[in-house]
Amino acid sequence: MNIRGTQTWLVAIAGAALLLAVGSSAADAHPIKCYQVAEKPGSLNIDVILTDQFHSDSETPGPDVVGPAERVKIVNPHFFCTPLEVKCIVNPDTKDCPPETFTDTTHFLCWKIAPSGPPVNLDVNATGSEFGFAFEGGEVPLGKVQTAQLLCEPVGKHVIEDAIKQLRSGK
């Protein structure tokens, strides 16, 4: 897969993970925009055990469980996601663009995890997407869920003032 295809899948994975992190349904979540962060040398290599709807050590696993909890390492930050303030979907016929505003202030930091476990290999459709209208039945066909790549967590944000001054001054 080329780099652009890999980035597209990573963004899709991040989006799915964040939906699970912010609420149990699309109605509970607010849209976010994710930025790739520049990697710094070195990695954390912190051991974590992750359980979700596809991987669990539960004695009574759910119907979608395909394997045990995943034992991975947190490697480095990969995406920083910000809540949208305004979103406007352009009507293709009228070119109108009614704005939708949001007040959520939750940011997310998505960490690269390694190693990637075996693929889940379950076909999944996303429901509740505003862009579902473009697909038959209104569900977005994602195809087979593959390997976990990211762990996303809600975080605060502190912008470094010197960085803002440098950007604004063009230096």
Secondary structure, DSSP 8 states (H G I E B T S, - for coil): --HHHHHHHHHHHHHHHHHHHH-SSGGG---EEEEE----SS---EEEEE--SSB---SS--TT--BS-EEEEEEEEEEEEEE-SEEE---TTT----EEE-----EEEEEEEES-------EEEE-S-TTGGGSGGG-EEEEE-----EEEEEE-----HHHHHHHHHT-
